[in-house]
Amino acid sequence: MGAFRVPIFNLHLPSSTPPPTRKIKEISTRRFFLFSFPLCASCTITATPLFILTDYITPVKANSWFALAEGYDPVSQAEKDASATTSRRISEAIELLEKGRELQAQGDFNDALLYFTQVVENYKDFAFSDYARVGRALALYEIGDKDEAIAEMEDVSISLKGYPEVHAALAAALYVDKHAPLLAENQFTIATLLDPHYTDLSYVKETKHWPPSLVSSLQRFITLS
């Protein structure tokens, strides 16, 4: 018998077929439909441009902000009054201090003492009142109240430590009136290190306007007489 052969029908091998275009066309059509659909009324309200809102809000609120800014004052009235009072008192104290120095330069130590004392007693809350205490001590020394003058000098030499005039004056007074040459030497060393002019008698007499009695005491200290 001959070999059995399976009948072979006309078979077509699968070939690469192009992708369907229907779906793509459908998608494109839907996208076109979606984006061409008009926005709803509520969407147009929420999407109002920012500049339109700004134009509406700014005139209303800006005026209020400017009004608040103009009316705001970081300094209270009480603080302003206190500042004005302090400024006035400073001016008064400086005027009295300058008047005392003017009288001291003229050799009127009695009246100079009155002005210096006013500054010390009425304006002692100001730091510069210590300079009035120096003038007061010099005037007290000249009118004969030397113990009080030296006590004033000793006190001011601490509060105004480093102010050469008070150290030089205290040195002269300690040497002559307290017979304390070592203490006097220490004070004079401080004074002359800060300002060598205090070794010159003409300087304390003509420039610093020391009273004659204190100039004499300084001369005795310098000459060790």
C-alpha positions in Angstrom: 0.0 0.0 0.0 1.1 3.4 -0.6 1.8 5.8 2.3 -1.2 7.8 3.6 -1.0 11.4 3.1 -2.9 14.0 5.1 -4.7 16.3 2.8 -3.2 19.8 3.0 -5.6 22.7 2.6 -4.6 26.0 1.3 -3.0 27.6 4.4 -2.0 31.2 4.6 0.9 32.1 6.9 0.2 34.9 9.2 1.6 38.2 8.0 2.3 41.3 10.0 -0.8 43.4 9.9 -0.9 47.1 10.6 -2.4 48.2 13.9 -6.0 49.0 13.9 -6.8 52.6 13.3 -10.3 52.7 14.5 -9.4 53.0 18.2 -6.9 55.8 17.6 -9.4 57.6 15.6 -12.0 57.1 18.3 -9.6 58.4 21.0 -8.8 61.5 18.9 -12.4 62.1 18.4 -13.1 61.9 22.1 -10.2 64.3 23.0 -11.5 66.7 20.4 -14.9 66.4 21.9 -13.6 66.9 25.5 -11.6 70.1 24.8 -14.3 71.6 22.6 -16.9 71.2 25.4 -17.7 74.7 26.9 -16.8 75.3 30.5 -19.6 75.5 33.0 -20.7 78.7 34.6 -19.3 77.8 38.0 -15.8 77.1 36.5 -15.6 80.5 35.0 -16.3 82.1 38.4 -13.6 80.2 40.2 -11.1 80.8 37.5 -11.5 84.6 37.7 -8.1 86.2 36.7 -6.0 87.4 39.7 -5.7 91.0 38.4 -9.5 91.3 38.5 -9.6 90.3 42.2 -6.8 92.6 42.9 -8.5 95.5 41.3 -11.5 94.8 43.4 -9.7 94.3 46.8 -6.9 96.8 46.7 -8.9 100.1 46.8 -10.9 98.8 49.8 -8.1 97.4 51.9 -5.2 99.7 51.0 -6.9 102.7 52.4 -7.4 100.9 55.7 -3.8 99.8 55.8 -2.5 103.3 55.1 -4.8 104.7 57.8 -3.5 102.3 60.4 0.1 103.0 59.4 -0.3 106.7 59.7 -2.0 106.4 63.1 0.5 104.0 64.6 3.2 105.5 66.9 5.6 103.2 68.6 6.4 105.8 71.3 3.7 106.4 73.9 2.8 109.9 75.0 4.2 109.1 78.5 7.5 108.2 77.0 7.6 111.4 74.9 6.9 113.5 78.0 9.6 111.7 80.0 12.1 112.2 77.2 11.3 115.9 77.0 11.7 116.2 80.7 15.1 114.5 80.7 16.3 116.7 77.8 15.3 119.8 79.7 17.0 118.7 82.9 20.2 117.9 81.0 20.3 121.3 79.4 19.7 122.9 82.8 22.5 120.9 84.4 25.0 121.7 81.7 24.2 125.4 81.9 24.9 125.4 85.6 28.1 123.4 85.2 29.4 125.8 82.6 28.5 128.8 84.7 30.4 127.4 87.6 33.4 126.8 85.5 33.2 130.4 84.2 33.1 131.8 87.7 36.0 129.5 88.6 38.1 130.9 85.7 37.3 134.4 87.0 38.6 133.5 90.4 35.1 133.7 92.0 35.2 130.4 93.9 32.5 131.3 96.4 29.9 131.7 93.6 31.4 128.9 91.6 30.8 126.6 94.6 27.0 127.5 94.6 26.6 126.5 90.9 28.6 123.3 91.3 26.6 122.4 94.4 23.3 122.8 92.5 24.5 120.3 89.9 25.7 117.8 92.5 22.5 118.0 94.6 19.8 118.3 91.9 21.2 116.4 88.9 23.2 113.6 90.5 21.4 111.0 88.5 23.4 112.2 85.5 27.0 110.8 85.2 28.5 114.1 84.2 27.5 115.5 87.6 30.8 114.0 88.8 32.7 116.7 86.9 30.7 119.3 89.0 32.0 117.4 92.1 35.6 118.0 90.9 34.9 121.8 90.6 33.1 121.8 93.9 36.1 120.1 95.6 38.5 122.7 94.2 36.2 125.5 95.4 35.9 124.0 98.8 39.7 123.7 99.1 40.1 127.4 98.3 37.5 128.7 100.8 39.2 126.7 103.6 37.0 123.6 104.0 39.9 121.3 103.1 38.7 118.1 104.9 35.4 118.1 102.9 37.4 119.0 99.8 39.7 116.0 100.2 36.8 113.7 101.0 35.1 114.8 97.8 38.3 114.3 95.8 38.8 110.8 97.2 35.2 109.8 96.4 35.4 111.2 92.9 38.8 109.6 92.2 36.9 106.3 92.3 33.8 107.3 90.3 35.9 109.1 87.8 38.9 106.8 88.0 41.3 107.8 85.2 40.3 111.4 85.1 43.8 113.0 85.6 42.7 116.3 87.2 41.1 114.8 90.3 44.1 112.5 90.8 46.6 115.4 90.6 44.5 117.6 92.9 44.2 114.8 95.4 48.0 114.2 95.3 48.7 117.8 96.2 46.1 117.8 99.0 47.2 114.5 100.5 50.9 115.6 100.6 50.3 119.0 102.2 47.2 118.6 104.3 47.2 114.9 105.2 51.0 114.4 105.3 50.7 111.2 103.2 53.5 111.4 100.7 53.2 107.7 99.5 49.5 108.1 98.8 50.2 111.4 97.2 52.8 109.8 95.0 50.5 107.1 93.9 47.8 109.6 92.9 50.2 111.8 91.0 51.7 108.9 89.1 48.2 108.1 87.8 47.6 111.7 86.9 50.9 112.2 85.0 50.7 108.9 83.2 47.3 110.0 81.8 48.3 113.6 81.2 51.9 114.8 81.7 50.7 118.5 81.7 50.0 118.2 85.5 53.8 118.5 86.2 53.5 122.1 84.8 52.2 124.6 87.3 51.3 127.1 84.7 49.0 124.5 83.1 46.9 124.0 86.2 46.9 127.7 86.9 46.1 129.2 83.5 44.4 126.3 81.7 42.6 124.4 84.4 42.0 127.5 86.6 43.0 125.9 89.9 42.6 128.0 93.0 45.8 129.6 94.3 45.9 127.5 97.4 45.8 124.2 95.5 48.4 125.5 93.0 50.7 126.2 96.0 50.1 122.7 97.4 51.0 121.1 94.1 54.1 123.2 93.9 55.2 122.0 97.4 54.5 118.4 96.3 56.6 118.7 93.1 59.5 120.4 94.9 59.1 118.1 98.0 59.1 121.2 100.2 
